[in-house]
Amino acid sequence: MARQRRLILPGVAVHIVQRGNNRASCFKQESDYLLYLANLRQLSLKFQCDVHAYCLMTNHVHLLLTPNFPGACTALMKALGQRYVQYFNATHGRTGTLWEGRFRSCLTQSAGYVLACYRYIELNPVRAKMVGHPSAYPWSSYAVNAGIRTDALLIPHTEFLALSADAAECHRVYRRLVDDGIEPSLLHAIRDATNGGYPLASEVFKSSLATAGRKLVRGRAGRRKSGSDPDFSQLGSDPDLFSEGGAS
């Protein structure tokens, strides 16, 4: 079955997951995490992608970001993956691929889904039982979004800023949201959408995608008819620059 073209739109937040090949570790020591974040900081500026949240797990990475022009997100992930693999292989005496091919992603357009993705990403170490609270995990954006520390890497999403006009109160509201956890239905929706490349969006937004012929939910497997690929050029869809194993 033909692979659905990745949909990433300028100005719309996107949740990204990139996994280590065969679930192997992508980070082995503190300097690995620091180098990845340093490269993310530099390349997010170069490719004009606003980073809102992140979590670097042992064998995979979560990012929530907004690209500011077509192709920016894919260009960022390609450059970031290549840089990090070169460093990781040289540092740890290895060769070959590190990443599990294409990164997975889903658009995150509505207020509820944007804030849910913030929490989904930063609660990942808690779900993995690595820590009891996200504040105890050093390799996520929680401390910044909770107002515990600052980091120029992060740019708050407009929906995050809408929590309160007062910065201190905004952080307090967000801490309460995280402490409340994330509903199982939202957890499932985010996982399904990210794995399938489907948008987490309002019905109005999804209707515009459906008009363009975009598949919005998981369907039954089947062969796509020749010549049936829709044209997403008017939506600003990212070209698929990442082939399988392209990050290596």
C-alpha positions as CSV (number, residue, x, y, z in Angstrom):
1,M,0.0,0.0,0.0
2,A,1.3,3.5,-0.9
3,R,2.5,5.5,2.1
4,Q,0.4,8.6,2.8
5,R,2.4,11.8,2.2
6,R,3.4,13.5,5.4
7,L,1.3,16.6,6.1
8,I,3.0,19.5,7.8
9,L,1.7,23.0,7.3
10,P,3.4,26.4,8.1
11,G,2.0,28.0,11.2
12,V,0.5,24.8,12.5
13,A,2.0,22.9,15.4
14,V,3.2,19.4,14.8
15,H,4.0,16.5,17.2
16,I,7.0,14.5,16.1
17,V,8.4,11.2,17.3
18,Q,11.7,9.8,16.1
19,R,12.8,6.4,17.4
20,G,16.0,4.6,17.6
21,N,16.5,1.7,15.1
22,N,15.3,-1.6,16.7
23,R,14.6,0.4,19.8
24,A,18.3,0.8,20.5
25,S,19.5,3.6,22.7
26,C,20.0,7.0,21.1
27,F,21.5,8.6,24.2
28,K,24.1,6.9,26.4
29,Q,25.6,9.8,28.4
30,E,24.9,13.3,29.5
31,S,26.9,14.9,26.7
32,D,24.7,13.1,24.1
33,Y,21.6,14.8,25.4
34,L,23.4,18.2,25.6
35,L,24.7,17.9,22.1
36,Y,21.3,17.0,20.7
37,L,19.7,20.0,22.4
38,A,22.5,22.3,21.2
39,N,22.0,21.2,17.7
40,L,18.2,21.5,18.0
41,R,18.6,25.1,19.3
42,Q,20.9,26.1,16.4
43,L,18.9,24.3,13.6
44,S,15.5,25.5,14.8
45,L,16.8,29.1,14.3
46,K,18.3,28.2,11.0
47,F,15.2,26.6,9.6
48,Q,12.7,28.9,11.5
49,C,10.9,26.3,13.5
50,D,9.5,27.3,16.9
51,V,10.1,24.6,19.5
52,H,7.4,24.5,22.2
53,A,8.1,21.2,24.0
54,Y,10.5,18.3,23.9
55,C,11.4,15.1,25.7
56,L,14.6,13.1,25.0
57,M,14.0,9.5,26.1
58,T,16.6,6.8,26.1
59,N,15.6,5.4,22.7
60,H,13.3,8.0,21.2
61,V,12.6,11.7,20.9
62,H,9.4,13.7,21.2
63,L,9.1,17.3,19.8
64,L,6.3,19.8,19.5
65,L,7.2,22.5,17.1
66,T,5.7,24.9,14.6
67,P,7.4,25.4,11.2
68,N,7.2,28.9,9.7
69,F,7.5,28.0,6.0
70,P,6.9,25.0,3.8
71,G,9.6,22.3,4.1
72,A,11.1,23.8,7.3
73,C,10.2,20.9,9.6
74,T,11.5,18.2,7.4
75,A,14.7,20.1,6.7
76,L,15.2,20.6,10.4
77,M,14.7,16.9,11.2
78,K,17.0,15.8,8.4
79,A,19.8,18.1,9.4
80,L,19.4,17.4,13.1
81,G,19.3,13.6,12.5
82,Q,22.4,13.6,10.3
83,R,24.4,15.8,12.6
84,Y,23.6,13.8,15.7
85,V,24.3,10.4,14.0
86,Q,27.7,11.6,12.9
87,Y,28.5,12.7,16.5
88,F,27.0,9.6,18.1
89,N,28.8,7.1,15.8
90,A,32.2,8.9,16.3
91,T,31.7,9.2,20.1
92,H,30.6,5.6,20.7
93,G,32.7,3.8,18.1
94,R,29.8,2.6,15.9
95,T,28.7,2.8,12.3
96,G,25.5,2.6,10.4
97,T,22.0,3.8,11.0
98,L,20.7,5.1,14.4
99,W,17.2,6.2,13.6
100,E,14.2,4.0,12.7
101,G,13.7,5.6,9.2
102,R,11.1,8.3,8.8
103,F,10.1,10.4,11.8
104,R,6.4,10.1,12.6
105,S,4.2,13.2,13.0
106,C,0.8,14.6,13.3
107,L,-0.6,18.1,12.9
108,T,-1.9,19.6,16.2
109,Q,-4.2,22.4,15.5
110,S,-6.8,23.0,18.1
111,A,-6.2,24.5,21.6
112,G,-7.2,21.3,23.4
113,Y,-4.9,19.1,21.3
114,V,-1.9,21.5,21.5
115,L,-2.0,21.6,25.3
116,A,-2.6,17.8,25.4
117,C,0.6,17.3,23.3
118,Y,2.5,19.5,25.7
119,R,1.5,17.2,28.5
120,Y,1.8,14.0,26.5
121,I,5.4,14.8,25.7
122,E,6.5,16.0,29.2
123,L,4.7,13.2,31.0
124,N,6.4,10.5,28.9
125,P,9.1,9.7,31.6
126,V,6.4,9.3,34.2
127,R,4.4,6.9,32.0
128,A,7.7,5.0,31.5
129,K,8.1,4.8,35.3
130,M,11.5,6.5,35.1
131,V,10.5,9.3,37.5
132,G,7.5,10.0,39.7
133,H,7.0,13.6,38.4
134,P,8.2,15.3,35.2
135,S,10.1,17.9,37.2
136,A,12.5,15.0,38.2
137,Y,13.5,14.3,34.6
138,P,16.3,16.6,33.3
139,W,15.9,16.0,29.5
140,S,12.5,17.5,28.9
141,S,11.0,21.0,28.6
142,Y,8.8,20.6,31.6
143,A,11.0,22.8,33.9
144,V,10.8,25.6,31.4
145,N,7.1,25.4,30.7
146,A,6.4,25.1,34.4
147,G,8.4,28.3,35.1
148,I,11.2,26.6,37.1
149,R,14.0,27.6,34.7
150,T,14.4,29.5,31.4
151,D,15.7,28.3,28.1
152,A,16.0,30.4,24.9
153,L,15.3,27.2,22.9
154,L,11.6,27.2,23.7
155,I,9.0,29.6,22.2
156,P,5.6,29.2,23.9
157,H,2.7,28.4,21.6
158,T,-0.1,30.9,21.4
159,E,-2.5,28.4,23.1
160,F,0.0,28.0,26.0
161,L,0.2,31.8,26.4
162,A,-3.6,32.0,26.3
163,L,-3.7,30.1,29.7
164,S,-3.2,33.5,31.3
165,A,-2.0,37.0,30.4
166,D,0.2,36.9,33.5
167,A,3.4,34.9,32.9
168,A,3.6,33.5,36.5
169,E,0.0,32.5,36.4
170,C,0.4,30.9,33.0
171,H,3.1,28.6,34.5
172,R,0.9,27.9,37.5
173,V,-2.1,26.9,35.3
174,Y,0.1,24.7,33.2
175,R,1.6,22.9,36.3
176,R,-2.0,22.2,37.4
177,L,-2.8,20.8,34.0
178,V,0.2,18.5,34.1
179,D,-0.6,17.4,37.7
180,D,-4.1,16.5,36.5
181,G,-2.5,14.1,33.9
182,I,-3.9,13.3,30.5
183,E,-7.2,11.5,29.8
184,P,-6.8,8.0,28.3
185,S,-8.9,9.0,25.3
186,L,-6.5,11.9,24.5
187,L,-3.5,9.6,25.1
188,H,-4.9,7.1,22.6
189,A,-5.8,9.8,20.1
190,I,-2.3,11.4,20.1
191,R,-0.6,8.0,19.7
192,D,-2.9,6.9,16.9
193,A,-2.7,10.2,15.0
194,T,1.1,10.4,15.3
195,N,1.6,6.8,14.2
196,G,-0.8,7.2,11.3
197,G,0.0,10.8,10.3
198,Y,-3.5,12.0,10.9
199,P,-4.4,15.5,12.1
200,L,-5.5,16.4,15.6
201,A,-7.6,19.3,14.7
202,S,-11.0,21.0,14.9
203,E,-13.7,19.8,12.6
204,V,-13.6,23.0,10.5
205,F,-9.9,22.6,10.0
206,K,-10.2,18.9,9.1
207,S,-13.0,19.7,6.6
208,S,-10.6,21.9,4.7
209,L,-8.1,19.0,4.5
210,A,-10.8,16.5,3.5
211,T,-11.8,18.9,0.6
212,A,-8.2,18.6,-0.6
213,G,-8.5,14.8,-0.6
214,R,-6.5,14.2,2.6
215,K,-7.1,10.9,4.5
216,L,-8.0,12.0,8.1
217,V,-8.5,8.7,9.9
218,R,-7.1,5.2,9.8
219,G,-8.8,3.1,7.2
220,R,-8.7,-0.4,5.9
221,A,-5.5,-1.5,4.1
222,G,-5.8,-1.5,0.4
223,R,-3.9,-0.6,-2.8
224,R,-4.2,3.0,-3.9
225,K,-5.4,3.4,-7.5
226,S,-2.8,4.7,-9.9
227,G,-2.9,8.5,-10.3
228,S,-5.1,9.0,-7.2
229,D,-2.5,10.9,-5.1
230,P,-4.1,14.3,-4.2
231,D,-2.2,17.6,-4.7
232,F,-1.5,19.3,-1.4
233,S,0.6,22.2,-2.9
234,Q,-2.1,24.7,-1.9
235,L,-1.9,23.6,1.7
236,G,1.9,23.9,2.0
237,S,2.5,20.2,2.7
238,D,6.1,19.2,3.4
239,P,7.8,17.3,0.6
240,D,8.8,13.9,2.0
241,L,12.6,14.5,2.1
242,F,13.1,11.6,4.5
243,S,13.5,8.2,2.9
244,E,13.6,5.1,5.0
245,G,16.8,5.3,7.1
246,G,17.4,8.8,5.8
247,A,18.7,10.1,9.2
248,S,21.7,7.9,9.0
